């Protein structure tokens, strides 16, 4: 079971570079709990949950 975090911040879909992401992340209203992975913004907790699922597959 994967829990999805409740996100109140509208995540942009137009960012293409890490620099653009970092500028967005410094704006008021973002709490800094996001990562830029392969052109997508994901909550850090979602990435951690994914890592545990992948680790369980290889255990």
Secondary structure, 3 states (H helix, E strand, C coil): CCCCCCCCCCCCCCCCCHHHHHHHHCCCCCCCCEEEECCEEEEHHHHHHHHHHHHHHCC
